[in-house]
Amino acid sequence: GATEGFVESWSVSLVEISPVLKTAQEDALVGAKDALPVRTLQWWSDFSEVPEGPLLLVANEFLDALPVRQFQKTSQGWRERMVGVSDDQKEFRFILADGPPEDGVLPPHLSATGAGDGDIIEVRPVAAALAEAIAGRLARHPGAALFIDYGHQRTACGDTLQAVKEHTYHDPLAEPGAADLTAHVDFGALREAAAESGAVVFGPVLQGAFLTSLGILSRAEALAAASPAHAQDIDAALARLTSDEGMGRLFKVMALTSPGLPVPPGFE
């Protein structure tokens, strides 16, 4: 068939900057390499290092961990929210920059967000640059990229910076380096960055609708029928992934493709 030899021709590239996680990935994947019919398995520290060619890319809960800059509206205009130290030098705290931000860093449609004094806007230059780089690759070579993350569909004000440690929320400034920092993804900004660089953008759509479109309900039914002892766990996992109270509405899915390709499954 048309897919014969497809998997065998894969070269798998993992973009990873953490030495600890790279070692864990090597342990998991190199040990299973005989079962993986892929041609090569390589690690890179930046997307720009990934060899040119046709591309299939998946980024699941990746964008939310990229650095975020925050700007607060004041009576003097927008000021960047920075990290300073308390008067007793014992803890970190948020402070505002003395002067306005550099030109071009804030979204051009800020007036449309209805920002008032005290409101915060978040920008992710690293994520926008990455979306541009991936879209540029898809404009040069055939392929598709899939992003799954939690965030909002349009640029809007809001302080979403948070820390998570041992599955509970944590003060982002309390233990630097010991908790995961995260903030909601602005899919509206990523759409614009990718579209301007030549990719076709689909979504974002709600994760619940996306997974339902792909047949997750039938899949869950089949798994429960094959393993009745785990039916309750399967139902709980299904609800967590697809329900409005779980991840179904907060999480969004966006795809980028090369021009001229069909609509990806889940985005019809």
PEGI-V527376 format. One record per pair of residues at least 6 apart in sequence whose C-alpha atoms are under 8 Angstrom apart, sorted by the first residue. I is the first residue (numbers start at 1). J is the second residue. D is the distance in Angstrom with one decimal. If there is no record, write none. Layout:
# PEGI-V527376
I/J/D  I/J/D
This chain:
# PEGI-V527376
7/37/6.6  7/38/6.3  8/37/5.0  8/38/4.9  8/39/6.2  9/38/6.2  9/39/5.8  10/38/5.0  10/39/5.6  10/40/7.2  11/38/6.1  11/39/5.3  11/40/4.7  11/41/6.1  11/42/7.8  12/38/7.1  12/39/7.8  12/40/6.0  12/41/4.8  12/42/6.2  13/41/6.0  13/42/4.9  13/43/5.7  13/44/7.0  13/50/6.7  14/41/7.9  14/42/6.3  14/43/4.8  14/44/6.2  15/43/5.9  15/44/4.8  15/45/5.4  15/46/5.9  15/47/6.3  16/22/6.4  16/43/6.8  16/44/6.2  16/45/5.3  16/46/7.4  17/44/7.7  17/45/5.0  17/46/7.7  22/43/7.8  44/50/6.7  47/130/7.7  48/133/7.6  52/137/7.7  52/141/7.9  53/141/5.8  53/142/7.8  54/138/7.8  54/141/5.1  54/142/5.1  54/143/5.5  55/137/7.9  55/138/7.2  55/141/7.2  55/142/6.6  55/143/4.6  55/144/6.3  55/145/7.7  56/143/5.5  56/144/5.2  56/145/5.8  57/144/6.5  57/145/4.5  57/146/6.2  58/145/5.8  58/146/4.9  58/147/6.2  59/145/7.8  59/146/6.2  59/147/4.9  59/148/6.4  60/147/5.9  60/148/4.7  60/149/6.1  61/147/7.9  61/148/6.0  61/149/4.8  61/150/7.5  62/149/7.2  63/127/6.4  63/149/7.0  63/185/6.6  64/149/6.8  64/150/7.3  64/182/5.4  64/183/5.4  64/184/5.9  64/185/5.5  65/180/7.8  65/181/6.4  65/182/4.9  65/183/7.0  66/124/7.4  66/126/6.9  66/127/6.7  66/182/7.5  67/124/6.4  67/126/7.0  68/122/6.4  68/123/5.8  68/124/4.8  68/125/7.7  68/183/7.2  69/80/7.6  69/81/7.6  69/122/5.6  69/123/5.3  69/124/6.3  70/80/5.9  70/81/5.4  70/82/7.9  70/120/6.5  70/121/5.7  70/122/4.5  70/123/6.5  70/159/7.9  71/78/6.2  71/79/5.4  71/80/4.2  71/81/5.4  71/120/5.5  71/121/5.3  71/122/6.4  72/78/5.5  72/79/5.4  72/80/6.2  72/81/6.4  72/96/7.9  72/117/7.7  72/118/5.9  72/119/5.6  72/120/4.4  72/121/6.5  73/79/6.5  73/115/7.2  73/116/6.5  73/117/4.9  73/118/5.2  73/119/5.5  73/120/6.5  74/117/5.0  74/118/6.0  75/117/6.5  77/100/7.1  78/100/6.0  78/101/7.1  79/96/6.0  79/97/5.6  79/98/7.2  79/99/6.5  79/100/5.3  79/101/6.2  80/96/5.7  80/97/5.3  80/100/7.4  80/101/6.4  81/94/6.4  81/95/5.8  81/96/4.7  81/97/6.4  82/94/5.7  82/95/5.2  82/96/5.7  82/97/6.5  83/92/6.6  83/93/5.8  83/94/4.7  83/95/5.9  84/92/5.7  84/93/5.3  84/94/5.8  84/95/5.9  85/91/5.7  85/92/4.4  85/93/5.5  85/94/7.9  86/92/6.0  86/93/6.1  91/174/7.5  92/173/5.9  92/174/7.3  93/173/6.9  105/123/7.8  105/125/7.9  106/123/7.1  107/123/7.7  113/155/7.6  113/156/5.6  113/157/6.6  115/157/6.8  119/157/6.4  119/158/6.7  120/157/5.5  120/158/5.3  120/159/5.7  121/156/7.0  121/157/4.7  121/158/5.9  121/159/7.0  122/157/7.3  122/158/7.4  122/159/7.2  123/186/7.9  127/190/7.4  128/189/7.1  128/190/5.6  128/193/5.8  128/194/7.9  129/193/7.6  131/190/6.2  131/193/6.2  131/194/5.3  132/193/5.5  132/194/5.0  132/196/7.6  132/197/5.5  133/197/7.7  134/145/7.8  134/194/7.7  135/194/5.2  135/195/7.4  135/197/5.5  135/198/5.9  135/199/4.8  135/256/7.0  135/257/7.8  135/258/7.9  136/194/7.9  136/197/5.3  136/198/6.0  136/199/6.9  138/144/6.9  138/198/7.5  138/199/6.1  138/256/7.9  138/257/6.4  138/258/4.8  138/259/8.0  139/197/7.6  139/198/5.3  139/199/5.8  139/258/5.5  139/259/6.9  141/258/7.2  142/257/7.7  142/258/5.4  143/257/5.9  143/258/5.7  144/255/7.0  144/256/5.5  144/257/4.2  144/258/6.5  145/255/5.5  145/256/5.0  145/257/6.4  146/253/7.2  146/254/6.0  146/255/4.6  146/256/6.6  147/253/5.7  147/254/5.2  147/255/6.2  148/207/7.8  148/251/7.0  148/252/5.9  148/253/4.6  148/254/6.7  149/185/7.0  149/251/5.3  149/252/5.6  149/253/6.7  150/184/5.9  150/185/6.2  150/250/5.5  150/251/3.9  150/252/5.7  151/184/4.3  151/185/4.2  151/186/6.0  151/187/6.9  151/250/6.4  151/251/6.4  151/252/6.7  152/184/6.9  152/185/6.3  152/186/5.5  152/187/6.1  152/188/7.5  152/250/7.7  152/252/7.8  153/186/6.5  153/187/5.1  153/188/5.3  153/204/6.5  153/252/7.9  154/186/6.5  154/187/6.4  154/188/4.4  154/189/7.4  155/186/5.8  155/187/7.5  155/188/5.6  155/189/6.5  160/182/8.0  160/183/5.1  160/184/5.8  161/172/7.5  161/181/7.2  161/182/5.8  161/183/4.4  161/184/7.4  162/169/7.1  162/170/7.0  162/171/7.0  162/172/5.6  162/181/5.9  162/182/5.5  162/183/6.2  163/169/5.8  163/170/4.9  163/171/6.0  163/172/4.7  163/179/5.9  163/180/5.3  163/181/4.5  163/182/6.1  164/170/5.4  164/179/5.7  164/180/5.2  164/181/6.6  164/182/7.8  165/178/7.5  165/179/4.9  165/180/6.4  170/179/7.5  172/179/7.6  172/181/6.6  187/204/6.9  187/254/8.0  191/201/6.5  194/200/7.8  194/201/7.1  194/256/7.6  195/201/6.4  198/258/7.8  198/259/7.7  199/256/5.9  199/257/5.7  199/258/5.4  199/259/6.3  200/256/5.5  200/257/5.2  200/258/6.2  200/259/5.8  201/254/7.3  201/255/5.9  201/256/4.7  201/257/6.7  202/254/5.8  202/255/5.1  202/256/6.3  202/263/7.9  202/267/6.5  203/253/6.6  203/254/4.8  203/255/6.6  203/267/6.8  204/252/5.7  204/253/5.0  204/254/4.3  204/255/7.5  205/252/5.5  205/253/5.3  205/254/6.6  205/267/7.4  206/248/6.3  206/249/5.3  206/250/7.3  206/251/6.2  206/252/4.7  206/253/6.3  207/241/7.5  207/242/6.5  207/247/7.1  207/248/4.9  207/249/6.3  207/250/7.8  207/251/5.4  207/252/5.1  207/253/5.8  208/241/6.6  208/242/3.9  208/243/6.3  208/244/7.6  208/247/7.3  208/248/3.9  208/249/6.3  209/242/7.4  209/248/7.4  209/266/7.9  210/253/7.2  210/266/5.0  210/267/7.1  211/242/7.1  211/266/7.2  212/242/7.6  213/265/7.8  213/266/5.3  214/265/6.9  214/266/5.8  216/238/7.9  217/238/7.8  220/234/6.5  220/235/7.3  220/238/7.1  223/231/7.6  223/234/7.6  224/230/6.5  224/231/4.5  224/234/6.6  225/231/7.6  239/246/6.6  240/246/4.5  240/247/5.8  240/248/7.3  241/247/5.0  241/248/5.5  242/248/3.9  242/249/7.6  243/249/7.1  244/250/7.6  255/264/7.6
